[in-house]
Amino acid sequence: MIGGGPAGSSCALALANAGVSDILVVEASSYSGFKVGESIPPESRMLIRSLNIDEAFLTRHHEPCYGSCSYWGSDKRGYNDFLLNPHGHGWHLDRSRFDAFLAAQAHAAGVELLTGSSLSGSEPLGSTGHMLHIRCPGGVLARVHADFVVDASGRRSLFARQRGARQINSNPLICCAATLRRRNVDVAFSRLTHLEAVEQGWWYVASVPGNAVVIAFATNAQIVRTMQLQKAERWYRMLRAAPHMSQLTDGIDPRDAHVRCYPVPSYCLDRLCGERWLAIGDAASAYDPITAQGIVKSLSNGIHAAQAIQSWMSGTSDALQAFAQMVRTQYRRYVDLRRDLYCLEQRWPASEFWQRQITSASM
Ligand SMILES: Cc1cc2nc3c(=O)[nH]c(=O)nc-3n(C[C@H](O)[C@H](O)[C@H](O)COP(=O)(O)OP(=O)(O)OC[C@H]3O[C@@H](n4cnc5c(N)ncnc54)[C@H](O)[C@@H]3O)c2cc1C
């Protein structure tokens, strides 16, 4: 398994739960730094339960999320709450802690976990698998023979691209995000995800564990460059100009704002599997964060890929292709959802951001 994010860890854990042994997860990080992407919908509960880790997850004190409140398409506030959702509420995660938790659960189920180690290259060995070149802590280079490789390396699609797959891209966005401490922790902060469309893009705000708030602005690269949004003071000025977000963020101290800019492309690989390999999660397809489906898609991919790999191991020769077809179908549904969401916003017909979003959202 290349990558121990939600896709890699859930796939490794599902395989281990099914009795598959000798699973190795190679993970570049040590789960200690900040990681962006924190909102998961109520449907995640089913996936977490199917991995038999729901009780342990509930003791980890991630923040409940009761839905979203948005100013999108008009200046009227709209709600999408989870009150009637049969799965209950969603969560705002401490993302690094969540990823570390999943990896630890996989490890406890018998998966070998190699952290601080990166795949640097690979060679196909035909019907016997692949030779992986892994850079371990201290710069040591190891060669590992793998019968089967799952690419769960996230948006780099590292292994799949080494095997010739290409990301078919549409609609690249940039998210300029910061995590800020709340000044007055005695005043409860909203447990909703807040969204506001503005002329140059859209904002979201979500409270996360540790009395902190994640604030992100999604726009395109040209706007980031011309408005210099990587600079905290420019980003903060833009936030203050958003009529509804600025009220919400009144009690937040911008002095420690460290704005990080993340490219968020949407794509699906042209080849999702090959001889003794399969791509899952963001390595296979990546979604715009407006849908807040990235993590749940990666967990679901991990669990379904584990089933496909077991079927393939027991002789169903088209099991990997069937998985790939499912990923493609889900991607097409996502493209439709994204188009519908962006087409709801018609207030700025002259805005280059919205024009481009609406015309390219259907691609
Ligand atoms: C700004 C932003 C906001 C987002 N907000 C949300 C949100 O609110 N809700 C949501 O559901 N999704 C959100 N997402 C998307 C979500 O974060 C991803 O969809 C999700 O992380 C994908 O999980 P994954 O396991 O497929 O990939 P990743 O989480 O990217 O995991 C890949 C892993 O592979 C490891 N890796 C990379 N290269 C190597 C290598 N060479 N060797 C070994 N390991 C390697 C990485 O360290 C990483 O741990 C957001 C994304 C961005 C950028």
The ligand as an SDF file (V2000), in Angstrom:
LIG
                    3D

 53 58  0  0  0  0  0  0  0  0999 V2000
   -7.9860   22.5890    0.9470 C   0  0  0  0  0  0  0  0  0  0  0  0
   -8.6550   21.2480    0.9850 C   0  0  0  0  0  0  0  0  0  0  0  0
   -9.8200   21.0940    1.7390 C   0  0  0  0  0  0  0  0  0  0  0  0
  -10.4590   19.8580    1.7720 C   0  0  0  0  0  0  0  0  0  0  0  0
  -11.5780   19.7220    2.5470 N   0  0  0  0  0  0  0  0  0  0  0  0
  -12.1880   18.5270    2.6240 C   0  0  0  0  0  0  0  0  0  0  0  0
  -13.3190   18.3450    3.4550 C   0  0  0  0  0  0  0  0  0  0  0  0
  -13.7570   19.2460    4.1750 O   0  0  0  0  0  0  0  0  0  0  0  0
  -13.9070   17.1120    3.4710 N   0  0  0  0  0  0  0  0  0  0  0  0
  -13.4460   16.0770    2.7220 C   0  0  0  0  0  0  0  0  0  0  0  0
  -14.0160   14.9870    2.7600 O   0  0  0  0  0  0  0  0  0  0  0  0
  -12.3580   16.2200    1.9270 N   0  0  0  0  0  0  0  0  0  0  0  0
  -11.7230   17.4060    1.8750 C   0  0  0  0  0  0  0  0  0  0  0  0
  -10.6020   17.5410    1.1010 N   0  0  0  0  0  0  0  0  0  0  0  0
  -10.1280   16.3790    0.3230 C   0  0  0  0  0  0  0  0  0  0  0  0
   -9.5180   15.3000    1.2210 C   0  0  0  0  0  0  0  0  0  0  0  0
   -8.5170   15.8520    2.0450 O   0  0  0  0  0  0  0  0  0  0  0  0
   -8.9480   14.1840    0.3480 C   0  0  0  0  0  0  0  0  0  0  0  0
   -9.9500   13.7620   -0.5490 O   0  0  0  0  0  0  0  0  0  0  0  0
   -8.4860   12.9790    1.1970 C   0  0  0  0  0  0  0  0  0  0  0  0
   -7.3980   13.3460    2.0210 O   0  0  0  0  0  0  0  0  0  0  0  0
   -8.0410   11.8460    0.2820 C   0  0  0  0  0  0  0  0  0  0  0  0
   -7.5730   10.7600    1.0470 O   0  0  0  0  0  0  0  0  0  0  0  0
   -6.4670    9.7680    0.4240 P   0  0  0  0  0  0  0  0  0  0  0  0
   -6.1570    8.7750    1.4660 O   0  0  0  0  0  0  0  0  0  0  0  0
   -6.9370    9.3090   -0.9010 O   0  0  0  0  0  0  0  0  0  0  0  0
   -5.2250   10.7100    0.1260 O   0  0  0  0  0  0  0  0  0  0  0  0
   -4.3390   11.5330    1.1590 P   0  0  0  0  0  0  0  0  0  0  0  0
   -5.1390   11.9240    2.3460 O   0  0  0  0  0  0  0  0  0  0  0  0
   -3.7000   12.6020    0.3560 O   0  0  0  0  0  0  0  0  0  0  0  0
   -3.2680   10.4770    1.6420 O   0  0  0  0  0  0  0  0  0  0  0  0
   -2.1960   10.1020    0.8200 C   0  0  0  0  0  0  0  0  0  0  0  0
   -1.0580    9.6720    1.7020 C   0  0  0  0  0  0  0  0  0  0  0  0
    0.0120    9.2220    0.8800 O   0  0  0  0  0  0  0  0  0  0  0  0
    1.2240    9.6630    1.4360 C   0  0  0  0  0  0  0  0  0  0  0  0
    2.2400    9.7260    0.3690 N   0  0  0  0  0  0  0  0  0  0  0  0
    2.3570   10.6180   -0.6320 C   0  0  0  0  0  0  0  0  0  0  0  0
    3.4280   10.3400   -1.4000 N   0  0  0  0  0  0  0  0  0  0  0  0
    3.9920    9.2240   -0.8690 C   0  0  0  0  0  0  0  0  0  0  0  0
    5.1370    8.4350   -1.2100 C   0  0  0  0  0  0  0  0  0  0  0  0
    5.9400    8.7510   -2.2240 N   0  0  0  0  0  0  0  0  0  0  0  0
    5.4210    7.3580   -0.4480 N   0  0  0  0  0  0  0  0  0  0  0  0
    4.6420    7.0390    0.6100 C   0  0  0  0  0  0  0  0  0  0  0  0
    3.5520    7.7540    0.9870 N   0  0  0  0  0  0  0  0  0  0  0  0
    3.2330    8.8250    0.2470 C   0  0  0  0  0  0  0  0  0  0  0  0
    0.9050   11.0250    2.0380 C   0  0  0  0  0  0  0  0  0  0  0  0
    1.8020   11.3780    3.0650 O   0  0  0  0  0  0  0  0  0  0  0  0
   -0.5180   10.8140    2.5510 C   0  0  0  0  0  0  0  0  0  0  0  0
   -0.5710   10.4510    3.9040 O   0  0  0  0  0  0  0  0  0  0  0  0
   -9.9290   18.7580    1.0460 C   0  0  0  0  0  0  0  0  0  0  0  0
   -8.7550   18.9090    0.3150 C   0  0  0  0  0  0  0  0  0  0  0  0
   -8.1080   20.1450    0.2930 C   0  0  0  0  0  0  0  0  0  0  0  0
   -6.8250   20.2620   -0.4770 C   0  0  0  0  0  0  0  0  0  0  0  0
  1  2  1  0
  2  3  1  0
  2 52  2  0
  3  4  2  0
  4  5  1  0
  4 50  1  0
  5  6  2  0
  6  7  1  0
  6 13  1  0
  7  8  2  0
  7  9  1  0
  9 10  1  0
 10 11  2  0
 10 12  1  0
 12 13  2  0
 13 14  1  0
 14 15  1  0
 14 50  1  0
 15 16  1  0
 16 17  1  0
 16 18  1  0
 18 19  1  0
 18 20  1  0
 20 21  1  0
 20 22  1  0
 22 23  1  0
 23 24  1  0
 24 25  2  0
 24 26  1  0
 24 27  1  0
 27 28  1  0
 28 29  2  0
 28 30  1  0
 28 31  1  0
 31 32  1  0
 32 33  1  0
 33 34  1  0
 33 48  1  0
 34 35  1  0
 35 36  1  0
 35 46  1  0
 36 37  1  0
 36 45  1  0
 37 38  2  0
 38 39  1  0
 39 40  1  0
 39 45  2  0
 40 41  1  0
 40 42  2  0
 42 43  1  0
 43 44  2  0
 44 45  1  0
 46 47  1  0
 46 48  1  0
 48 49  1  0
 50 51  2  0
 51 52  1  0
 52 53  1  0
M  END
$$$$
